[in-house]
Amino acid sequence: MAHPVMALVLSVTSTLGAAPAPELSVRYERAGSPSAEQAREALKESKVLKTRIRLPESIEVVARDCDEPTASWDHDKRQITICYSMVGKIRTTIKGLSETEETSTKAAATRLDGALTVLFHHELGHALTTLNGMQDSDEQADRFAALTLAADAPKRVVAAAEARHLLAGHIGGEHLSGLEESATFACLLYGSDPGKYARIVKGGWVPAERAPSCAGEYDRVKSAIGSMAVKAGT
């Protein structure tokens, strides 16, 4: 039988010698204008910049002022950048659409959180794509995003599908635009749990005729890349 003290020493030594697990760190840089500060606060309050997904390498998320409204993944730096101007553009668009529809303040805030959740998980999808040695594309990033969002933030799945649907035809550029891309993303989210997320079909965010195939679409994506997008500890 090993001596208790020796066993303890070996245990501590083993723990100290273990490599630290890859993690996601977040840094909010100072905003350079009142509008950027509003975007900064909206992003912080949303608490979307986090994940329980097991990462292949450590990733840094930086929220900052930028010349253009965008978000991006830099593989060489292992860094996701979220621009305050992009957050502001999303915030303004969601607010305008919600006011036009006379949506409640609470519902508009839920939509904004959903939109920012999609934005972050899309960039996390780009990160997981390249860190796993796969060819990068928005389509592949969306596949990862559907898996990670459903695992990380199940309470925001419906809001995310709605927000992306609303933004698809009202925001230019990449990330959240495109009606076809929005429908595919909503289909994957719905397919992850059709009973739980039935509102995605009721809301019309995925075409009704496509809905029966969504569970199969989700299963195929999960089978192909699900092992690269699992929660830590599972």
C-alpha positions in Angstrom: 0.0 0.0 0.0 1.4 3.5 -0.9 2.1 5.8 2.0 -0.7 8.4 2.3 1.7 11.3 2.4 3.6 10.0 -0.7 0.3 9.5 -2.5 -0.6 13.1 -1.8 2.7 14.4 -3.0 2.4 12.4 -6.2 -1.1 13.7 -6.7 -0.1 17.4 -6.3 2.9 16.9 -8.5 0.8 15.4 -11.2 -1.7 18.3 -11.0 1.0 20.9 -11.1 2.7 19.3 -14.0 -0.5 19.1 -16.1 -0.8 21.6 -19.0 -3.6 24.2 -18.4 -6.8 23.5 -20.4 -7.4 25.8 -23.4 -9.7 28.6 -22.4 -11.5 31.6 -23.9 -10.5 35.0 -22.5 -12.5 38.2 -23.1 -11.2 41.8 -23.2 -13.3 45.0 -23.7 -11.2 47.9 -24.9 -12.2 51.5 -24.2 -14.8 53.0 -26.5 -13.9 56.2 -28.4 -17.3 57.7 -28.7 -20.7 57.8 -27.0 -22.2 55.5 -29.6 -19.4 53.0 -29.2 -19.8 53.1 -25.4 -23.5 52.3 -25.8 -22.5 49.3 -28.0 -19.8 48.3 -25.5 -22.3 48.3 -22.6 -24.9 46.4 -24.7 -22.3 43.7 -25.5 -21.2 43.4 -21.9 -24.8 43.3 -20.5 -25.7 40.6 -23.0 -23.1 38.2 -21.5 -22.8 36.4 -24.8 -19.0 36.3 -25.0 -18.5 33.0 -23.2 -18.6 29.3 -24.0 -18.5 25.9 -22.3 -17.3 24.2 -25.5 -14.0 22.3 -25.2 -11.5 24.4 -27.2 -8.6 22.8 -29.1 -6.5 25.9 -28.2 -6.9 29.0 -26.1 -8.8 31.9 -27.8 -8.9 35.6 -27.0 -12.0 37.6 -27.7 -11.4 41.4 -28.1 -14.3 43.9 -28.3 -13.0 47.2 -29.7 -13.5 50.3 -31.9 -12.9 49.6 -35.6 -13.1 51.6 -38.8 -15.7 49.3 -40.2 -18.7 47.5 -38.7 -17.5 43.9 -38.7 -16.5 40.9 -36.6 -13.7 38.5 -37.5 -11.5 35.6 -36.5 -7.7 35.8 -36.9 -6.3 32.3 -36.9 -2.6 33.4 -36.6 -3.4 35.5 -33.5 -6.0 33.0 -32.2 -8.2 36.1 -31.7 -11.9 36.9 -32.3 -12.6 40.6 -32.8 -16.1 42.1 -32.2 -16.3 45.7 -33.4 -18.4 48.1 -31.4 -19.6 49.6 -34.7 -21.0 46.1 -35.7 -22.8 45.8 -32.4 -24.2 49.3 -32.8 -25.4 48.5 -36.3 -27.2 45.4 -35.1 -28.6 47.3 -32.1 -30.0 50.1 -34.3 -31.5 47.7 -36.8 -33.2 45.5 -34.1 -34.5 48.6 -32.4 -35.9 50.1 -35.6 -37.6 46.8 -36.6 -39.0 46.4 -33.1 -40.4 49.9 -33.0 -42.0 49.4 -36.4 -43.7 46.2 -35.2 -44.6 47.9 -31.9 -42.7 45.2 -30.1 -42.3 45.5 -26.3 -39.0 46.8 -24.9 -38.4 43.4 -23.3 -38.9 41.5 -26.5 -36.6 43.9 -28.4 -33.9 43.3 -25.8 -34.3 39.5 -26.2 -34.0 39.9 -29.9 -30.8 41.9 -29.5 -29.3 39.3 -27.1 -30.2 36.7 -29.7 -28.5 38.6 -32.5 -25.3 39.1 -30.5 -25.4 35.4 -29.5 -25.5 34.5 -33.2 -22.7 36.9 -34.0 -20.3 35.5 -31.4 -21.1 31.9 -32.2 -20.6 32.5 -35.9 -17.0 33.8 -35.2 -16.5 30.9 -32.7 -17.5 28.7 -35.6 -14.8 30.1 -37.8 -12.3 29.5 -34.9 -13.3 25.9 -34.5 -13.2 25.3 -38.2 -9.6 26.4 -38.7 -8.3 25.2 -35.3 -9.5 21.7 -36.3 -7.7 21.9 -39.6 -10.7 22.4 -41.8 -11.2 24.8 -44.7 -12.8 28.0 -43.5 -16.1 29.2 -44.9 -19.2 31.0 -43.6 -21.2 27.9 -44.2 -19.0 25.8 -42.1 -18.9 28.4 -39.4 -22.7 28.4 -39.3 -22.7 24.6 -38.8 -20.4 24.9 -35.8 -22.4 27.9 -34.6 -25.7 26.0 -34.6 -24.1 23.2 -32.5 -22.3 25.5 -30.0 -25.2 27.8 -29.6 -27.6 25.0 -28.9 -25.2 23.5 -26.4 -24.1 26.8 -24.8 -27.3 28.9 -24.7 -30.4 26.7 -25.2 -32.6 29.5 -23.7 -31.5 31.8 -26.5 -32.0 29.5 -29.4 -35.5 30.8 -30.4 -34.4 34.4 -30.0 -31.3 33.7 -32.1 -33.3 32.2 -34.9 -35.8 35.1 -34.9 -33.1 37.8 -34.7 -31.1 36.3 -37.6 -34.3 36.0 -39.7 -35.0 39.7 -39.0 -31.5 40.9 -39.8 -31.1 38.7 -42.9 -32.8 41.2 -45.2 -31.9 44.3 -43.4 -28.2 44.3 -42.7 -25.5 44.3 -45.3 -22.2 42.4 -45.4 -21.5 39.0 -44.0 -22.1 37.3 -40.7 -25.9 37.6 -40.3 -27.1 38.5 -43.8 -28.7 36.3 -46.4 -32.2 34.8 -46.3 -31.2 31.4 -47.4 -28.3 31.2 -44.9 -30.7 32.4 -42.2 -33.2 29.6 -43.0 -30.5 27.0 -43.0 -29.3 28.2 -39.6 -32.8 28.2 -38.2 -33.4 24.7 -39.6 -30.3 23.4 -37.7 -31.4 25.1 -34.5 -34.9 23.7 -34.8 -33.6 20.3 -35.7 -31.5 20.1 -32.6 -34.8 19.7 -30.6 -38.0 20.0 -32.7 -40.3 19.7 -29.7 -38.5 22.3 -27.6 -38.0 24.8 -30.5 -41.3 24.4 -32.3 -41.7 28.2 -32.2 -39.0 28.5 -34.9 -41.3 26.9 -37.4 -44.4 28.7 -36.1 -42.5 32.0 -36.5 -41.8 31.2 -40.1 -38.0 31.5 -39.7 -37.6 28.1 -41.4 -40.0 27.3 -44.3 -42.7 24.9 -43.2 -42.1 22.5 -46.0 -38.4 22.2 -44.9 -39.2 21.7 -41.2 -39.6 17.9 -41.4 -36.1 17.5 -42.7 -34.4 19.7 -40.1 -33.8 17.0 -37.6 -32.0 14.9 -40.2 -30.0 18.0 -41.3 -28.9 18.6 -37.7 -28.0 14.9 -37.2 -25.8 14.9 -40.3 -24.0 18.0 -39.1 -23.6 16.7 -35.6 -22.3 13.4 -37.0 -19.7 15.2 -39.1 -18.4 17.7 -36.7 -20.1 17.2 -33.4 -17.0 15.7 -31.7 -15.3 19.0 -32.3 -18.0 21.1 -30.6 -18.8 19.3 -27.3 -19.1 20.9 -23.9 -16.1 20.6 -21.5 -16.6 17.7 -19.1 -18.8 15.7 -21.5 
